[in-house]
Amino acid sequence: MRATARAWLLCCLAGIGVEEFAKAATTTCSIPAATVSKYVASTTYAAAVIDKKIVFVESLPSVVKLDLTSNSIALLANASIPMTVQTLDLSKNLFVSLQDFNFPTSITKFTASSGTLASLRSISFPASLTTLILSDNPITNIGGVAFPGSLKVLVITSTVKLQEFEVRQTDATLFASLETFNVSVTTNLACSDSDALYRYVQDTLLCVLSDKAFNSKYGINDSSSTSSSVDTVAVTPIPELPEADSPRRSKFLLFAAISLSMACLGLLSTLAPRTLYERYQKKKYMNLRKKKQQQQQQQLPPVIKPTVLQVNGDPNATYWDL
């Protein structure tokens, strides 16, 4: 109740009058940047640094949508967001991590775009989350994140090179069946865990660990992990993810190909001179043999051929012309 009251006090600070709010019975709270531009810690203490009159409201409807864009929020560890919030927008703020942030248990859409989010490490999103948008952030590493089985839209686009995206097998299978999967391409990715398998989802290369290895590595409770993802994925056929060659395997194959090529060149360089020399020797031998045959023919005596002379027309007389 205190968390809800704090959020609605912020709405009052933002300029929403009690009478107007009571008439409209609004469930959307939008904190403009001009209202809390000086606040850099968390929404809990915004009222302490804003020079406006705080109006105490005894009873207000629950907050469903909360917009805190462009408020220079740098820390989320102490942030107190009403558990009734279903749509939360923290875009264009200064926090670099979501690790210690307590998400509302009823949240269905979370947006944190165009900010300074540098990594996603050791995070368990609520099971109710269906849309996660983290576009245009300098994210370099993703690991230890338990994505909910209810997820339908995932957008993670990095303004820098995404070095590693490590997930469990359950989530890798889930990604292949999402309505929207827009994640930065990671073709030059290298897995830090030697047990990880390389799998493609669209054009994104993932480092995939078995659920057991993933939960053991990041200390995730098996029961909570199962309830958040497996039940939803189990009702649909499990798509087969295309296997990708490991960079280490690719380097080995490249090295083997280069070595084989060098060996072939070495063999050719050894055999080529020998072949040319043999051809030269054979041609020389044939020339000498031909020349010798010509000399032998010149040294032979002339062949005497008999010449038949007809004398006095006697056909039986034969004379030799020497």
C-alpha positions as CSV (number, residue, x, y, z in Angstrom):
1,M,0.0,0.0,0.0
2,R,2.9,2.4,0.8
3,A,4.4,1.7,-2.6
4,T,1.1,2.5,-4.3
5,A,0.7,5.7,-2.3
6,R,4.2,6.9,-3.1
7,A,3.5,6.4,-6.8
8,W,0.3,8.3,-6.6
9,L,2.0,11.1,-4.6
10,L,4.3,11.4,-7.6
11,C,1.3,11.7,-9.8
12,C,0.1,14.5,-7.6
13,L,3.5,16.1,-7.8
14,A,3.3,15.8,-11.6
15,G,0.3,18.2,-11.5
16,I,-2.7,15.9,-11.3
17,G,-5.3,17.5,-9.0
18,V,-7.2,15.5,-6.4
19,E,-10.6,16.5,-7.8
20,E,-9.6,15.9,-11.4
21,F,-8.1,12.5,-10.5
22,A,-11.1,11.5,-8.5
23,K,-13.4,12.4,-11.4
24,A,-11.3,10.6,-14.0
25,A,-10.5,7.6,-11.8
26,T,-7.4,7.2,-13.9
27,T,-5.1,4.3,-13.6
28,T,-2.2,5.8,-15.6
29,C,0.6,7.7,-14.0
30,S,3.0,9.6,-16.3
31,I,5.9,11.5,-14.6
32,P,7.2,14.1,-17.1
33,A,10.9,14.7,-17.2
34,A,10.5,18.3,-16.0
35,T,9.0,17.1,-12.8
36,V,11.8,14.9,-11.6
37,S,14.7,15.9,-13.8
38,K,16.9,16.4,-10.7
39,Y,16.1,12.9,-9.3
40,V,19.0,10.4,-9.9
41,A,18.4,7.8,-7.2
42,S,15.0,6.2,-7.3
43,T,11.3,7.1,-7.4
44,T,10.9,6.4,-3.7
45,Y,12.6,9.7,-2.7
46,A,11.4,11.9,-5.6
47,A,9.2,14.0,-3.3
48,A,12.1,15.0,-1.1
49,V,13.8,16.9,-3.9
50,I,10.9,18.4,-5.7
51,D,9.7,21.8,-4.5
52,K,5.9,21.2,-4.7
53,K,3.2,20.8,-2.2
54,I,2.4,17.1,-1.3
55,V,-1.2,16.3,-1.2
56,F,-2.2,13.3,0.9
57,V,-4.8,11.1,-0.8
58,E,-6.4,8.5,1.4
59,S,-7.8,6.2,-1.3
60,L,-6.9,6.0,-5.0
61,P,-7.4,3.3,-7.7
62,S,-4.5,1.0,-8.4
63,V,-1.7,2.1,-10.8
64,V,-1.8,0.0,-14.0
65,K,0.5,2.0,-16.4
66,L,3.6,3.9,-15.2
67,D,5.7,6.0,-17.5
68,L,9.0,7.2,-16.1
69,T,10.9,8.1,-19.4
70,S,13.6,10.7,-19.5
71,N,14.0,11.2,-15.7
72,S,17.8,10.6,-15.3
73,I,17.2,7.6,-13.0
74,A,20.6,6.0,-12.4
75,L,19.8,3.4,-9.7
76,L,17.0,0.8,-9.5
77,A,18.0,-1.1,-6.5
78,N,15.8,0.9,-4.1
79,A,13.0,1.7,-6.6
80,S,9.6,0.9,-5.3
81,I,7.1,0.3,-8.1
82,P,3.5,-0.7,-7.2
83,M,2.8,-4.4,-7.7
84,T,-0.3,-3.5,-9.7
85,V,1.6,-2.0,-12.6
86,Q,1.2,-3.9,-15.8
87,T,3.0,-1.6,-18.2
88,L,6.2,0.1,-17.2
89,D,8.4,2.4,-19.3
90,L,11.9,3.3,-18.1
91,S,13.3,4.5,-21.4
92,K,15.9,7.2,-21.7
93,N,17.3,6.9,-18.2
94,L,20.8,6.4,-16.8
95,F,20.8,3.0,-15.1
96,V,23.2,0.4,-16.4
97,S,21.8,-2.8,-14.9
98,L,18.5,-4.5,-14.0
99,Q,20.0,-7.0,-11.7
100,D,18.7,-5.7,-8.4
101,F,15.4,-4.3,-9.7
102,N,12.2,-5.7,-8.2
103,F,9.7,-6.1,-11.1
104,P,6.0,-5.8,-10.4
105,T,4.5,-9.2,-10.2
106,S,1.7,-8.3,-12.5
107,I,3.8,-6.6,-15.2
108,T,3.1,-7.7,-18.8
109,K,5.1,-5.1,-20.8
110,F,8.5,-3.7,-19.8
111,T,10.3,-1.1,-21.9
112,A,13.8,0.4,-21.3
113,S,14.9,1.8,-24.7
114,S,17.5,4.4,-25.7
115,G,19.3,4.2,-22.4
116,T,22.7,3.2,-20.9
117,L,21.9,-0.5,-20.1
118,A,25.2,-2.3,-20.5
119,S,24.5,-5.9,-19.7
120,L,21.8,-8.3,-18.7
121,R,23.1,-10.6,-15.9
122,S,21.4,-12.8,-13.4
123,I,17.8,-11.6,-13.9
124,S,14.6,-13.5,-13.5
125,F,11.7,-11.8,-15.2
126,P,8.2,-12.2,-13.8
127,A,6.1,-15.1,-15.2
128,S,3.4,-12.6,-16.4
129,L,5.7,-10.7,-18.8
130,T,4.7,-11.0,-22.5
131,T,6.6,-8.1,-24.0
132,L,10.3,-7.1,-23.4
133,I,11.7,-4.2,-25.3
134,L,15.3,-3.2,-24.6
135,S,16.2,-1.5,-27.9
136,D,19.1,0.9,-28.6
137,N,21.2,0.1,-25.5
138,P,25.0,-0.5,-25.3
139,I,24.5,-4.1,-24.2
140,T,27.6,-6.3,-24.6
141,N,26.8,-9.4,-22.5
142,I,23.6,-11.4,-21.8
143,G,23.8,-14.3,-19.3
144,G,22.0,-15.9,-16.4
145,V,18.7,-14.4,-17.6
146,A,15.6,-16.5,-17.0
147,F,13.0,-15.5,-19.6
148,P,9.4,-16.3,-18.8
149,G,7.4,-18.8,-20.8
150,S,4.7,-16.3,-21.4
151,L,7.0,-14.1,-23.5
152,K,5.8,-13.3,-27.0
153,V,7.8,-10.3,-28.0
154,L,11.6,-9.9,-27.5
155,V,13.5,-6.9,-28.7
156,I,17.2,-6.5,-27.7
157,T,19.2,-4.3,-30.1
158,S,22.6,-3.2,-29.1
159,T,24.3,0.0,-30.1
160,V,27.7,-1.8,-29.8
161,K,28.9,-5.3,-30.6
162,L,27.0,-8.0,-28.7
163,Q,29.8,-10.2,-27.5
164,E,27.9,-13.0,-25.8
165,F,24.3,-14.2,-25.5
166,E,24.2,-17.2,-23.1
167,V,20.8,-18.9,-22.5
168,R,19.4,-22.2,-21.3
169,Q,17.9,-24.7,-23.7
170,T,14.4,-23.9,-22.6
171,D,14.7,-20.3,-23.5
172,A,16.5,-21.0,-26.8
173,T,13.6,-23.2,-27.8
174,L,11.1,-20.5,-26.7
175,F,12.9,-17.9,-28.8
176,A,12.3,-19.9,-32.0
177,S,8.5,-19.7,-31.5
178,L,8.1,-16.1,-30.5
179,E,5.8,-13.7,-32.4
180,T,8.6,-11.2,-32.5
181,F,12.3,-12.0,-32.1
182,N,14.5,-8.9,-32.9
183,V,17.9,-9.4,-31.4
184,S,21.2,-8.0,-32.6
185,V,23.2,-10.3,-34.9
186,T,26.0,-12.1,-33.0
187,T,27.9,-13.9,-35.8
188,N,31.3,-13.3,-34.3
189,L,30.2,-14.4,-30.8
190,A,32.5,-16.6,-28.7
191,C,31.2,-18.6,-25.8
192,S,33.0,-18.3,-22.5
193,D,31.6,-21.6,-21.3
194,S,33.2,-24.7,-22.9
195,D,30.0,-26.7,-22.3
196,A,27.8,-24.3,-24.4
197,L,26.4,-25.4,-27.7
198,Y,26.2,-23.0,-30.6
199,R,22.7,-22.6,-32.0
200,Y,21.1,-20.2,-34.4
201,V,17.7,-18.5,-33.9
202,Q,17.1,-16.5,-37.1
203,D,20.4,-14.6,-37.6
204,T,21.4,-14.6,-33.9
205,L,24.0,-17.0,-32.6
206,L,23.3,-18.2,-29.0
207,C,25.5,-20.0,-26.4
208,V,23.1,-22.7,-25.2
209,L,23.5,-24.5,-21.9
210,S,21.4,-27.4,-20.7
211,D,18.8,-26.2,-18.1
212,K,20.5,-28.2,-15.3
213,A,24.0,-26.7,-16.1
214,F,22.5,-23.2,-16.5
215,N,20.5,-23.3,-13.2
216,S,23.6,-24.7,-11.4
217,K,25.9,-22.0,-12.8
218,Y,23.6,-19.1,-11.9
219,G,22.0,-20.5,-8.8
220,I,18.4,-20.6,-10.2
221,N,15.8,-22.7,-8.4
222,D,14.8,-25.6,-10.7
223,S,11.1,-25.4,-9.6
224,S,10.8,-21.6,-10.3
225,S,12.6,-22.1,-13.6
226,T,10.2,-24.8,-14.6
227,S,7.1,-22.8,-13.7
228,S,8.3,-19.8,-15.6
229,S,9.1,-21.3,-18.9
230,V,8.6,-25.0,-19.4
231,D,4.8,-25.2,-19.0
232,T,4.2,-22.7,-21.8
233,V,6.7,-24.2,-24.2
234,A,5.6,-27.8,-23.6
235,V,2.2,-27.2,-25.3
236,T,3.8,-26.4,-28.7
237,P,6.0,-28.6,-30.8
238,I,9.7,-28.0,-30.0
239,P,11.4,-26.6,-33.1
240,E,14.8,-28.0,-34.0
241,L,17.4,-25.2,-33.7
242,P,20.0,-25.2,-36.5
243,E,23.4,-26.2,-35.2
244,A,26.3,-23.8,-35.8
245,D,30.0,-24.7,-36.0
246,S,32.0,-23.8,-32.9
247,P,34.6,-21.0,-33.6
248,R,37.2,-23.3,-32.1
249,R,36.2,-26.0,-34.5
250,S,36.2,-23.6,-37.4
251,K,39.7,-22.5,-36.5
252,F,40.8,-26.1,-36.4
253,L,39.3,-26.8,-39.8
254,L,40.9,-23.7,-41.2
255,F,44.3,-24.6,-39.8
256,A,43.9,-28.2,-41.2
257,A,43.0,-26.8,-44.6
258,I,46.0,-24.5,-44.7
259,S,48.3,-27.3,-43.5
260,L,47.0,-29.6,-46.2
261,S,47.4,-27.0,-48.9
262,M,51.0,-26.3,-47.8
263,A,51.7,-30.1,-47.9
264,C,50.3,-30.4,-51.4
265,L,52.4,-27.4,-52.6
266,G,55.5,-29.0,-51.0
267,L,54.9,-32.3,-52.7
268,L,54.4,-30.6,-56.1
269,S,57.5,-28.5,-55.6
270,T,59.4,-31.8,-55.0
271,L,58.0,-33.8,-57.8
272,A,57.9,-31.1,-60.5
273,P,61.7,-30.8,-60.9
274,R,62.1,-34.5,-61.0
275,T,59.4,-34.9,-63.7
276,L,61.0,-32.2,-65.8
277,Y,64.5,-33.8,-65.4
278,E,63.1,-37.2,-66.5
279,R,61.5,-35.7,-69.5
280,Y,64.8,-33.9,-70.4
281,Q,66.8,-37.1,-70.0
282,K,64.3,-39.1,-72.1
283,K,64.4,-36.6,-74.9
284,K,68.2,-36.5,-74.8
285,Y,68.4,-40.3,-75.0
286,M,66.0,-40.4,-78.0
287,N,68.1,-37.8,-79.8
288,L,71.3,-39.7,-79.2
289,R,69.7,-43.0,-80.3
290,K,68.4,-41.4,-83.5
291,K,71.8,-39.9,-84.3
292,K,73.6,-43.2,-83.7
293,Q,71.2,-45.0,-86.0
294,Q,71.9,-42.4,-88.7
295,Q,75.7,-42.9,-88.3
296,Q,75.3,-46.7,-88.6
297,Q,73.4,-46.4,-91.8
298,Q,76.1,-44.2,-93.3
299,Q,78.8,-46.8,-92.5
300,L,77.1,-49.7,-94.2
301,P,78.5,-50.9,-97.7
302,P,76.3,-50.1,-100.7
303,V,73.7,-52.7,-101.6
304,I,74.4,-54.4,-104.9
305,K,71.3,-54.8,-106.9
306,P,71.3,-57.1,-109.9
307,T,70.6,-55.5,-113.2
308,V,69.1,-57.7,-115.9
309,L,70.5,-56.9,-119.3
310,Q,68.9,-58.1,-122.4
311,V,71.6,-59.2,-125.0
312,N,70.6,-60.2,-128.4
313,G,67.2,-60.7,-127.2
314,D,68.1,-63.9,-125.3
315,P,65.8,-64.0,-122.3
316,N,67.8,-66.8,-120.6
317,A,71.1,-64.7,-120.4
318,T,71.7,-62.7,-117.2
319,Y,74.5,-60.4,-116.7
320,W,75.7,-58.6,-113.5
321,D,76.5,-54.9,-113.7
322,L,79.3,-54.4,-111.2
